[in-house]
């Protein structure tokens, strides 16, 4: 949801109402009157469960593309959208058509919950507003599905923990990176004891100048909106680390800098569309060539002043494009993590060293050469021959991860042998690593996770 953002601020207003979750059941209809006085088998069958009633707050690209249209297309027999909410009424109306629903739209969150009575609220606003809507939805009697990161400050983390404990409602965090094919195979290998006790991990995340630059065009470029990329983007990797290690982070030390974007640029403008330097700029981008983004953003920007194609060289940008983070876990494992948002290629490199061996993973996302496989995992035991596990993935939906995640959330009774479902603790722990890293940079000292929240 494009709100309270630096390149075009706008506020939403809502009043906290009081509503309890209602359970809707459809009763089986009468089959007809038989000559016999005995009821039919159909009449004795249990009533069919009602569809889960969904509402979404934040109708931008992620909400529409990941939690709107695909849910309507693939889970219509299980769920239905009953409301959409966004501070920008034009965007909400456009999103409704893209999603394929006739659900009413709202600009007031509490009014939406009060009138539409959803069972579950999906939160896909800007990151800094996640906690607000999560807590309000929980306290209004709804379960919540929240995009990562769950929160961007320690205060928000504490608020979520308190609201979850007080309400007892269900909170799911959408960590699709747990459902990445390579991540799943690494988890399988660790559960099989391939490396023994995990001693040390090195995890390098690098974004190319197409993907990486796009964060600096959008609301993410300001820490007050995203908490920096260490909260937004790296929350995926921090959650993977917590999940792979099956351990809790204890202490974080970090360093970072803005080395390429923002004030480093030789020139700047408001948007790429209006820029007089577009012929000279490496990052020039024409949003109007994308019909979907044009309808969602360009044609709606008069309502909130949010420019989806803002200049990556804006002087006010205050997040890091280059960072290193060290994490100490309660298991004794030590982690080195790095993020670069202006690399010449895109992907991940992971090394896990343990008492019995080593796992290396290279995720080839985009690069100027053809790899043998999309993902390559090498298992190197301390004794014996190493082996390579090649993995090819789909091009769409984050290599199939989004589909697997949606199935885990919306398909009842779905198995979870790898422990991929993520709740409040996983969401908070992932966010706290990013929050601690940002604090460590600002305070120039290690930050203990236990000092940030009271569990």
PLY file of the C-alpha trace (Angstrom):
ply
format ascii 1.0
element vertex 455
property float x
property float y
property float z
element edge 454
property int vertex1
property int vertex2
end_header
0.00 0.00 0.00
1.65 3.22 -1.11
1.20 5.41 1.95
3.29 7.72 4.10
6.15 7.43 1.65
8.84 10.00 1.15
8.36 10.78 -2.57
4.65 11.43 -2.13
3.25 11.17 1.39
-0.35 10.32 2.13
-2.07 9.13 5.28
-4.82 6.66 5.94
-7.29 7.19 8.73
-9.01 4.48 10.68
-10.74 4.12 13.99
-10.45 0.98 16.07
-13.77 -0.75 16.17
-14.83 -3.92 17.92
-15.76 -7.02 15.99
-15.55 -10.72 16.71
-14.68 -13.34 14.11
-17.78 -15.00 12.76
-17.85 -18.53 11.47
-19.90 -19.05 8.36
-21.14 -22.54 7.50
-23.21 -23.53 4.53
-25.79 -26.18 5.37
-26.42 -28.91 2.87
-29.73 -28.39 1.08
-32.53 -30.88 1.08
-32.24 -33.51 -1.60
-35.94 -34.05 -1.95
-38.70 -35.99 -0.29
-38.34 -39.76 -0.63
-41.20 -42.22 -0.39
-39.33 -43.84 2.48
-39.28 -41.97 5.78
-35.56 -42.71 6.13
-33.28 -39.71 5.42
-30.97 -39.92 2.43
-27.19 -40.33 2.78
-26.73 -36.77 1.54
-28.99 -35.46 4.26
-26.88 -37.22 6.89
-23.61 -35.78 5.52
-21.87 -33.07 7.58
-22.36 -29.50 6.38
-19.82 -28.19 3.89
-17.27 -25.81 5.36
-17.68 -22.20 4.30
-14.98 -20.50 2.30
-12.42 -18.53 4.23
-13.26 -14.85 3.93
-10.19 -12.84 2.92
-9.51 -9.12 3.02
-6.34 -7.43 1.78
-4.80 -4.17 2.94
-2.28 -2.77 0.47
-3.11 -3.32 -3.20
0.23 -2.72 -4.88
2.24 -4.98 -7.15
3.07 -7.61 -4.51
-0.45 -7.82 -3.14
-2.08 -8.12 -6.56
0.53 -10.38 -8.14
1.22 -12.79 -5.28
-1.83 -12.76 -2.99
-4.61 -11.48 -5.21
-4.96 -12.88 -8.72
-3.22 -16.26 -8.09
-5.39 -16.93 -5.02
-8.58 -16.19 -6.92
-7.42 -18.34 -9.84
-6.28 -21.38 -7.84
-8.21 -21.48 -4.56
-11.68 -20.18 -5.40
-13.31 -23.26 -3.90
-11.59 -22.59 -0.56
-11.39 -18.82 -0.14
-13.04 -15.63 -1.36
-12.07 -11.97 -1.20
-14.65 -9.92 0.63
-12.79 -6.58 0.72
-9.72 -4.66 -0.47
-8.21 -1.67 1.32
-5.72 0.96 0.17
-5.17 4.61 0.99
-5.28 5.22 -2.76
-8.87 4.53 -3.91
-7.93 4.53 -7.59
-5.28 1.88 -7.06
-7.69 -0.26 -5.07
-10.21 -0.08 -7.93
-7.56 -1.01 -10.51
-6.34 -3.85 -8.29
-9.85 -5.24 -7.97
-10.03 -5.69 -11.72
-6.55 -7.24 -11.91
-7.31 -9.65 -9.08
-10.62 -10.69 -10.61
-12.95 -10.00 -7.73
-16.04 -7.88 -7.18
-15.17 -7.30 -3.51
-15.82 -3.75 -2.26
-12.88 -1.39 -1.76
-12.13 0.75 1.29
-9.68 3.45 2.34
-10.46 2.96 6.04
-9.11 -0.28 7.50
-11.38 -0.52 10.55
-14.46 0.22 8.44
-13.44 -2.59 6.11
-13.14 -5.12 8.93
-16.35 -3.94 10.55
-18.43 -4.09 7.36
-16.85 -6.98 5.42
-16.22 -9.23 8.44
-13.20 -11.11 7.04
-11.84 -14.24 8.73
-8.31 -13.45 7.57
-6.55 -10.20 6.66
-3.62 -10.26 4.22
-1.17 -7.42 4.94
0.83 -6.23 1.91
1.40 -2.54 2.68
4.76 -0.79 2.90
6.94 -2.50 5.50
6.75 0.16 8.19
2.96 -0.22 8.34
2.88 -4.03 8.65
2.91 -4.08 12.44
0.12 -1.54 12.73
-2.27 -3.52 10.56
-1.20 -6.87 11.99
-1.94 -5.76 15.54
-5.22 -4.08 14.64
-6.42 -7.08 12.63
-5.56 -9.46 15.47
-7.36 -7.31 18.00
-10.38 -7.00 15.72
-10.73 -10.79 15.78
-9.04 -11.73 12.50
-6.29 -14.15 11.65
-3.45 -12.54 9.68
-1.23 -13.43 6.74
1.61 -10.90 6.55
4.22 -10.27 3.91
7.82 -10.16 5.10
9.29 -8.39 6.97
6.89 -8.67 9.87
8.18 -5.42 11.36
10.92 -2.80 11.01
11.57 -1.65 14.61
12.01 -3.31 17.98
8.94 -1.44 19.29
6.84 -2.92 16.51
8.21 -6.39 17.26
7.14 -6.06 20.88
3.70 -4.78 19.88
3.16 -7.82 17.64
4.32 -10.26 20.30
1.95 -8.67 22.82
-1.03 -8.58 20.45
-0.49 -12.18 19.40
-0.28 -13.37 22.99
-3.33 -11.37 24.09
-5.59 -12.40 21.21
-4.52 -15.96 20.47
-5.23 -15.42 16.78
-3.22 -17.12 14.02
-0.40 -15.16 12.39
1.38 -16.47 9.28
4.44 -14.80 7.74
4.96 -15.40 4.02
8.60 -16.48 3.84
8.56 -17.85 0.30
12.36 -18.28 0.37
11.83 -21.32 2.63
10.04 -22.85 -0.36
12.86 -22.21 -2.83
13.99 -25.50 -4.36
17.62 -24.99 -3.34
16.73 -23.94 0.20
14.54 -27.00 0.61
17.30 -29.34 -0.56
19.78 -27.72 1.83
17.32 -28.27 4.69
16.89 -31.93 3.69
20.66 -32.42 3.66
21.05 -30.81 7.08
18.25 -32.92 8.56
19.99 -35.99 7.13
23.12 -35.06 9.08
25.32 -34.47 6.03
27.48 -31.86 7.78
26.95 -32.89 11.41
26.93 -29.98 13.85
26.92 -26.66 12.02
29.95 -24.58 12.93
30.09 -21.68 10.49
28.08 -20.27 7.58
28.91 -17.77 4.84
25.96 -16.41 2.86
26.41 -13.87 0.05
23.37 -12.22 -1.54
23.98 -10.15 -4.67
21.42 -8.27 -6.77
22.14 -7.09 -10.28
21.69 -3.51 -11.44
18.20 -4.23 -12.72
16.72 -5.80 -9.61
18.90 -4.00 -7.08
18.30 -0.57 -8.60
14.54 -1.05 -8.51
14.52 -0.87 -4.70
16.00 2.60 -4.96
13.24 3.80 -7.28
10.52 2.84 -4.83
9.48 3.53 -1.24
12.09 1.02 -0.06
14.81 3.66 -0.59
13.95 5.35 2.71
14.64 3.70 6.05
11.45 5.07 7.58
9.48 2.98 5.06
11.51 -0.22 4.75
13.83 -0.34 7.75
16.57 -0.60 5.03
17.19 -3.59 2.77
18.53 -5.50 5.78
14.95 -5.56 7.06
13.16 -5.80 3.72
15.25 -7.95 1.35
17.53 -9.69 3.83
14.63 -10.84 6.00
14.38 -13.75 3.53
17.97 -14.82 4.09
17.91 -14.23 7.84
14.84 -16.45 8.10
16.51 -19.13 5.98
19.52 -19.05 8.29
17.34 -19.38 11.41
15.43 -22.25 9.77
18.50 -24.09 8.45
20.40 -23.80 11.73
17.30 -24.50 13.87
18.79 -22.03 16.33
18.16 -18.52 17.65
20.35 -15.48 16.92
22.05 -14.04 20.01
24.24 -11.14 18.87
24.64 -9.11 15.67
27.41 -6.85 14.37
27.12 -5.01 11.05
28.67 -2.45 8.73
27.14 -0.83 5.66
27.37 2.01 3.19
25.51 3.67 0.33
28.11 3.27 -2.39
26.29 3.45 -5.75
22.84 5.01 -5.53
21.51 8.17 -3.88
23.99 11.01 -3.44
26.62 9.07 -5.44
24.88 9.82 -8.73
26.33 12.36 -11.20
22.85 13.84 -11.84
19.28 13.44 -10.60
15.66 14.24 -11.30
12.25 13.43 -9.82
11.28 10.54 -12.10
12.74 8.70 -15.07
9.84 9.86 -17.23
10.65 13.54 -16.69
14.43 13.20 -16.57
16.55 15.22 -18.99
19.52 12.89 -18.38
17.84 9.62 -19.43
20.09 9.21 -22.47
23.15 9.27 -20.20
21.85 7.41 -17.15
22.74 3.77 -16.61
19.51 3.26 -14.65
17.04 5.00 -16.98
13.77 3.05 -17.07
10.52 3.63 -18.95
7.66 2.48 -16.71
5.10 3.27 -19.41
6.29 0.22 -21.38
4.80 -1.95 -18.64
1.01 -1.77 -18.95
0.39 -3.38 -15.57
2.63 -1.00 -13.62
1.30 1.96 -15.56
-2.27 1.16 -14.55
-1.40 0.40 -10.90
0.91 3.35 -10.34
1.28 5.99 -13.07
-2.45 6.37 -13.62
-3.08 6.49 -9.85
-0.25 8.75 -8.69
-2.41 11.89 -8.70
-4.14 10.50 -5.59
-1.08 10.09 -3.36
1.93 11.49 -5.21
3.77 8.17 -5.18
6.11 7.78 -8.16
6.98 4.18 -8.98
9.81 5.33 -11.28
11.50 7.82 -8.94
15.17 8.67 -9.47
17.66 6.19 -7.97
20.01 9.14 -7.35
17.68 11.14 -5.07
19.71 12.93 -2.39
17.36 11.84 0.40
17.99 8.10 -0.04
19.31 6.81 3.28
19.49 3.00 3.02
22.57 0.87 2.31
23.32 -0.79 -1.02
26.34 -2.62 0.43
26.39 -4.37 3.83
28.06 -7.10 5.87
26.51 -8.73 8.95
27.96 -11.13 11.52
25.54 -13.23 13.59
26.28 -15.40 16.62
23.73 -18.12 17.38
22.80 -19.84 20.63
24.00 -23.13 19.11
27.50 -21.69 18.85
27.31 -21.34 15.04
28.85 -18.21 13.52
27.47 -16.58 10.36
28.90 -14.10 7.87
26.25 -12.52 5.62
26.73 -9.95 2.86
24.39 -7.97 0.63
25.31 -6.10 -2.55
22.52 -4.35 -4.50
24.60 -3.21 -7.49
26.37 -6.34 -8.72
26.97 -7.30 -12.38
25.05 -10.57 -11.87
22.38 -11.86 -9.50
22.13 -14.86 -7.22
23.34 -16.37 -3.96
26.37 -18.23 -2.73
26.08 -20.29 0.46
28.68 -22.28 2.38
27.81 -24.33 5.48
30.73 -25.89 7.37
30.08 -28.57 9.98
31.81 -31.27 11.98
31.17 -33.94 9.31
31.37 -31.98 6.07
30.51 -28.96 3.99
27.64 -27.84 1.75
28.14 -25.30 -1.01
25.21 -23.84 -2.95
25.30 -21.48 -5.91
21.96 -20.06 -7.02
22.30 -18.81 -10.60
19.56 -16.23 -11.06
20.78 -13.84 -13.78
24.27 -13.73 -15.22
25.97 -13.23 -18.60
26.71 -16.93 -19.06
24.72 -20.16 -19.25
25.10 -22.29 -16.10
24.82 -26.07 -16.16
21.81 -25.84 -13.81
19.75 -23.10 -12.18
21.01 -24.18 -8.76
24.07 -26.25 -8.00
24.66 -27.83 -4.60
27.92 -29.60 -3.76
28.14 -31.88 -0.72
31.70 -32.38 0.56
32.08 -34.90 3.41
35.14 -34.89 5.64
35.83 -38.41 4.37
34.84 -39.76 0.97
34.01 -38.29 -2.41
32.02 -35.13 -2.94
28.88 -35.06 -5.06
26.98 -32.41 -7.00
23.20 -32.00 -6.93
21.91 -29.93 -9.89
18.44 -28.36 -9.62
16.44 -26.70 -12.38
13.51 -24.47 -11.46
10.55 -22.74 -13.07
11.03 -19.20 -14.32
7.82 -17.90 -12.76
6.70 -17.32 -9.17
10.21 -17.24 -7.69
11.08 -20.63 -9.17
7.84 -22.20 -7.97
8.36 -21.07 -4.37
5.28 -18.82 -4.36
3.03 -21.66 -5.54
4.34 -24.00 -2.84
3.90 -21.29 -0.22
0.30 -20.58 -1.25
-0.50 -24.29 -1.20
0.91 -24.56 2.32
-1.30 -21.69 3.46
-4.56 -22.35 1.63
-4.67 -26.12 1.09
-6.06 -27.70 4.28
-4.03 -30.53 5.75
-0.93 -29.85 3.67
2.06 -31.76 5.02
5.04 -29.83 6.43
7.93 -32.30 6.81
10.60 -29.58 6.58
8.95 -27.20 9.05
8.44 -24.49 6.44
5.39 -22.85 7.96
6.42 -19.62 9.64
4.54 -17.99 12.50
5.05 -15.07 14.83
8.34 -16.21 16.37
9.98 -16.85 12.99
8.72 -13.53 11.67
9.96 -11.57 14.66
13.34 -13.34 14.79
14.06 -12.63 11.13
13.14 -8.97 11.53
15.17 -8.60 14.71
18.39 -9.60 12.94
17.88 -6.79 10.42
16.85 -4.34 13.14
19.88 -5.28 15.24
22.15 -4.90 12.20
20.88 -1.38 11.51
21.28 -0.50 15.20
24.79 -1.91 15.20
25.77 0.31 12.27
24.37 3.40 13.92
25.76 2.69 17.37
29.04 1.09 16.19
28.77 -1.83 18.56
27.42 -5.40 18.73
23.69 -5.60 19.51
22.13 -8.42 21.53
18.76 -9.72 20.36
17.61 -10.18 23.96
17.96 -6.43 24.51
15.43 -5.63 21.78
12.26 -7.41 22.98
10.85 -9.25 25.97
9.63 -12.67 24.89
0 1
1 2
2 3
3 4
4 5
5 6
6 7
7 8
8 9
9 10
10 11
11 12
12 13
13 14
14 15
15 16
16 17
17 18
18 19
19 20
20 21
21 22
22 23
23 24
24 25
25 26
26 27
27 28
28 29
29 30
30 31
31 32
32 33
33 34
34 35
35 36
36 37
37 38
38 39
39 40
40 41
41 42
42 43
43 44
44 45
45 46
46 47
47 48
48 49
49 50
50 51
51 52
52 53
53 54
54 55
55 56
56 57
57 58
58 59
59 60
60 61
61 62
62 63
63 64
64 65
65 66
66 67
67 68
68 69
69 70
70 71
71 72
72 73
73 74
74 75
75 76
76 77
77 78
78 79
79 80
80 81
81 82
82 83
83 84
84 85
85 86
86 87
87 88
88 89
89 90
90 91
91 92
92 93
93 94
94 95
95 96
96 97
97 98
98 99
99 100
100 101
101 102
102 103
103 104
104 105
105 106
106 107
107 108
108 109
109 110
110 111
111 112
112 113
113 114
114 115
115 116
116 117
117 118
118 119
119 120
120 121
121 122
122 123
123 124
124 125
125 126
126 127
127 128
128 129
129 130
130 131
131 132
132 133
133 134
134 135
135 136
136 137
137 138
138 139
139 140
140 141
141 142
142 143
143 144
144 145
145 146
146 147
147 148
148 149
149 150
150 151
151 152
152 153
153 154
154 155
155 156
156 157
157 158
158 159
159 160
160 161
161 162
162 163
163 164
164 165
165 166
166 167
167 168
168 169
169 170
170 171
171 172
172 173
173 174
174 175
175 176
176 177
177 178
178 179
179 180
180 181
181 182
182 183
183 184
184 185
185 186
186 187
187 188
188 189
189 190
190 191
191 192
192 193
193 194
194 195
195 196
196 197
197 198
198 199
199 200
200 201
201 202
202 203
203 204
204 205
205 206
206 207
207 208
208 209
209 210
210 211
211 212
212 213
213 214
214 215
215 216
216 217
217 218
218 219
219 220
220 221
221 222
222 223
223 224
224 225
225 226
226 227
227 228
228 229
229 230
230 231
231 232
232 233
233 234
234 235
235 236
236 237
237 238
238 239
239 240
240 241
241 242
242 243
243 244
244 245
245 246
246 247
247 248
248 249
249 250
250 251
251 252
252 253
253 254
254 255
255 256
256 257
257 258
258 259
259 260
260 261
261 262
262 263
263 264
264 265
265 266
266 267
267 268
268 269
269 270
270 271
271 272
272 273
273 274
274 275
275 276
276 277
277 278
278 279
279 280
280 281
281 282
282 283
283 284
284 285
285 286
286 287
287 288
288 289
289 290
290 291
291 292
292 293
293 294
294 295
295 296
296 297
297 298
298 299
299 300
300 301
301 302
302 303
303 304
304 305
305 306
306 307
307 308
308 309
309 310
310 311
311 312
312 313
313 314
314 315
315 316
316 317
317 318
318 319
319 320
320 321
321 322
322 323
323 324
324 325
325 326
326 327
327 328
328 329
329 330
330 331
331 332
332 333
333 334
334 335
335 336
336 337
337 338
338 339
339 340
340 341
341 342
342 343
343 344
344 345
345 346
346 347
347 348
348 349
349 350
350 351
351 352
352 353
353 354
354 355
355 356
356 357
357 358
358 359
359 360
360 361
361 362
362 363
363 364
364 365
365 366
366 367
367 368
368 369
369 370
370 371
371 372
372 373
373 374
374 375
375 376
376 377
377 378
378 379
379 380
380 381
381 382
382 383
383 384
384 385
385 386
386 387
387 388
388 389
389 390
390 391
391 392
392 393
393 394
394 395
395 396
396 397
397 398
398 399
399 400
400 401
401 402
402 403
403 404
404 405
405 406
406 407
407 408
408 409
409 410
410 411
411 412
412 413
413 414
414 415
415 416
416 417
417 418
418 419
419 420
420 421
421 422
422 423
423 424
424 425
425 426
426 427
427 428
428 429
429 430
430 431
431 432
432 433
433 434
434 435
435 436
436 437
437 438
438 439
439 440
440 441
441 442
442 443
443 444
444 445
445 446
446 447
447 448
448 449
449 450
450 451
451 452
452 453
453 454
